[in-house]
Amino acid sequence: MFRQLCRCVSLPAISKCAPRPSNLPMRNFWGRPPYLPVPFSREFENRMMQLQNEFDRVFNSSFWRPFVDEHPTNVEFFRIKNPIVEENGVKKFKLEFDVRRFKPEDVKISTNAKDRSLTIEAKYADEQSKYEYQRKITIPEGVNPTDVTCTYKADGVLQLEAPYVEPAKPDPPKDTVLEIKHN
């Protein structure tokens, strides 16, 4: 992460009295100070590289991975992209949304038959705060929009389910030979 902020390229040694020419690339994000002695500059660069390595070690370690991968938003986006699940040998359309900030009466769900979409909207407002939630997803082929059932669970999860029927696969295109007409 930190390495992306400061790309390192080689820079010839610059004397402590000469200003850095503008056409030379910077060694890293901070650059080399033009009027400071070289030992101080190297010490500063070494400390910055240590800091960069420490950032990389902390943010790329496995300690952070579970929290990123299991964050509710990431799980929700994964499920939206993969809404067909198999339970007890039966495939079905199943999605869950975290709407715990809203009461069941604040949540509105609608389908649009024309573009095969499903929209979940929730709004809440009081004197001090205002919350809005909106998701629009495409209903996959094989799911009838009128068969979708919605359940608001006690833990604030909105669950949408519908039976899934594998859509018929179209016949693959066949190779044909075209006749040439002569005039």
C-alpha positions as CSV (number, residue, x, y, z in Angstrom):
1,M,0.0,0.0,0.0
2,F,2.7,2.4,1.1
3,R,4.9,1.2,-1.7
4,Q,2.3,2.3,-4.2
5,L,2.6,5.9,-2.9
6,C,6.3,6.1,-3.4
7,R,7.8,4.5,-6.4
8,C,11.5,4.2,-6.1
9,V,13.8,4.9,-9.1
10,S,17.6,5.4,-9.0
11,L,19.0,8.9,-8.7
12,P,22.7,9.7,-9.1
13,A,24.4,11.2,-6.1
14,I,23.9,14.9,-5.8
15,S,26.4,17.1,-4.0
16,K,25.2,18.9,-0.9
17,C,25.7,22.3,-2.5
18,A,24.1,21.8,-5.9
19,P,20.4,22.1,-6.3
20,R,18.6,19.1,-7.8
21,P,18.1,19.5,-11.5
22,S,14.4,19.4,-12.4
23,N,14.9,16.8,-15.2
24,L,16.2,14.1,-12.8
25,P,13.6,11.7,-11.5
26,M,13.0,11.6,-7.7
27,R,14.3,8.6,-5.9
28,N,11.1,8.2,-3.9
29,F,8.0,10.1,-2.8
30,W,10.0,12.4,-0.5
31,G,12.9,13.0,-2.8
32,R,16.4,13.9,-1.7
33,P,16.8,17.3,-0.1
34,P,19.1,19.4,-2.4
35,Y,21.0,21.3,0.3
36,L,21.3,18.8,3.1
37,P,24.4,16.6,3.6
38,V,24.2,13.2,1.9
39,P,24.5,11.2,5.2
40,F,21.4,12.9,6.6
41,S,19.6,12.3,3.4
42,R,20.4,8.6,3.4
43,E,19.4,8.3,7.0
44,F,16.1,9.9,6.2
45,E,15.6,7.6,3.2
46,N,16.4,4.5,5.2
47,R,13.9,5.5,7.9
48,M,11.2,6.1,5.3
49,M,11.9,2.7,3.7
50,Q,11.6,1.1,7.1
51,L,8.3,2.9,7.6
52,Q,7.2,1.7,4.1
53,N,8.2,-1.9,4.9
54,E,6.3,-1.7,8.2
55,F,3.2,-0.5,6.5
56,D,3.4,-3.3,3.9
57,R,4.0,-5.9,6.7
58,V,1.0,-4.7,8.7
59,F,-1.5,-4.1,6.0
60,N,-0.6,-7.2,3.9
61,S,-0.5,-9.6,6.8
62,S,-3.0,-12.3,7.2
63,F,-4.2,-10.6,10.3
64,W,-6.2,-8.1,8.3
65,R,-7.6,-10.5,5.6
66,P,-10.5,-12.1,7.5
67,F,-11.9,-8.8,8.4
68,V,-11.8,-7.5,4.9
69,D,-13.1,-10.7,3.3
70,E,-15.9,-11.1,5.8
71,H,-17.1,-7.5,6.0
72,P,-20.9,-7.5,5.5
73,T,-20.7,-5.2,2.5
74,N,-18.3,-7.6,0.7
75,V,-20.4,-10.6,1.5
76,E,-23.5,-8.8,0.3
77,F,-21.9,-7.8,-3.0
78,F,-20.6,-11.4,-3.5
79,R,-24.1,-12.8,-2.9
80,I,-25.7,-10.2,-5.3
81,K,-23.3,-11.5,-8.1
82,N,-24.1,-15.1,-7.2
83,P,-27.8,-15.2,-6.2
84,I,-28.5,-18.9,-7.2
85,V,-27.7,-21.3,-4.3
86,E,-28.4,-25.0,-3.8
87,E,-30.1,-26.1,-0.6
88,N,-31.0,-29.8,-0.1
89,G,-30.3,-30.5,-3.7
90,V,-32.7,-27.8,-4.9
91,K,-31.5,-24.7,-6.7
92,K,-33.2,-21.4,-5.7
93,F,-32.7,-17.7,-5.9
94,K,-31.8,-16.4,-2.5
95,L,-30.5,-13.0,-1.4
96,E,-30.1,-11.4,2.1
97,F,-29.7,-7.7,2.8
98,D,-28.8,-6.1,6.1
99,V,-31.5,-3.6,6.8
100,R,-31.3,-3.6,10.6
101,R,-31.4,0.2,10.9
102,F,-34.9,0.2,9.4
103,K,-38.3,-1.0,10.6
104,P,-40.2,-3.5,8.4
105,E,-42.6,-0.7,7.4
106,D,-39.8,1.5,6.3
107,V,-38.6,-1.0,3.7
108,K,-40.2,-1.1,0.2
109,I,-39.5,-3.8,-2.4
110,S,-40.6,-3.7,-6.0
111,T,-40.0,-5.5,-9.2
112,N,-39.9,-4.2,-12.8
113,A,-41.0,-6.8,-15.3
114,K,-39.7,-4.8,-18.3
115,D,-36.0,-4.9,-17.3
116,R,-36.3,-7.9,-14.9
117,S,-35.0,-5.9,-11.9
118,L,-35.8,-5.9,-8.2
119,T,-35.4,-2.8,-6.1
120,I,-35.0,-2.6,-2.4
121,E,-35.5,0.8,-0.8
122,A,-35.5,1.8,2.8
123,K,-35.7,5.3,4.3
124,Y,-35.7,6.5,7.9
125,A,-35.5,10.1,9.2
126,D,-35.9,11.8,12.6
127,E,-34.8,15.1,14.0
128,Q,-31.1,14.2,14.3
129,S,-30.4,11.7,11.5
130,K,-31.5,10.4,8.1
131,Y,-30.7,6.9,6.7
132,E,-31.3,5.6,3.2
133,Y,-30.6,2.2,1.7
134,Q,-31.1,1.2,-1.9
135,R,-30.1,-1.8,-4.0
136,K,-31.2,-2.6,-7.5
137,I,-30.4,-6.1,-8.9
138,T,-31.2,-7.9,-12.1
139,I,-33.4,-11.0,-11.6
140,P,-31.6,-13.9,-13.4
141,E,-33.3,-15.9,-16.1
142,G,-35.0,-18.9,-14.6
143,V,-36.6,-16.9,-11.8
144,N,-40.2,-15.7,-12.1
145,P,-40.4,-12.2,-10.5
146,T,-43.9,-12.9,-9.2
147,D,-42.7,-15.9,-7.2
148,V,-40.2,-13.9,-5.1
149,T,-41.0,-14.0,-1.4
150,C,-39.7,-11.5,1.2
151,T,-39.1,-12.2,4.9
152,Y,-37.9,-9.6,7.4
153,K,-36.1,-11.6,10.1
154,A,-35.7,-10.6,13.8
155,D,-32.0,-9.8,13.4
156,G,-32.8,-7.1,10.7
157,V,-32.0,-9.3,7.7
158,L,-34.3,-9.0,4.7
159,Q,-34.4,-12.4,2.9
160,L,-35.6,-12.8,-0.7
161,E,-36.3,-16.3,-2.1
162,A,-37.8,-17.7,-5.2
163,P,-37.7,-21.1,-7.0
164,Y,-35.1,-21.4,-9.8
165,V,-35.8,-23.3,-12.9
166,E,-32.8,-23.9,-15.2
167,P,-33.6,-21.9,-18.4
168,A,-33.6,-23.9,-21.6
169,K,-30.4,-23.6,-23.4
170,P,-30.8,-22.5,-27.0
171,D,-29.5,-24.8,-29.8
172,P,-25.9,-24.0,-30.6
173,P,-25.5,-22.3,-34.0
174,K,-24.8,-24.7,-36.8
175,D,-22.3,-24.3,-39.6
176,T,-23.9,-23.8,-43.0
177,V,-22.6,-23.6,-46.5
178,L,-24.1,-20.7,-48.4
179,E,-24.9,-20.9,-52.1
180,I,-23.4,-18.5,-54.5
181,K,-25.9,-17.2,-57.0
182,H,-24.6,-16.4,-60.5
183,N,-26.1,-13.7,-62.6
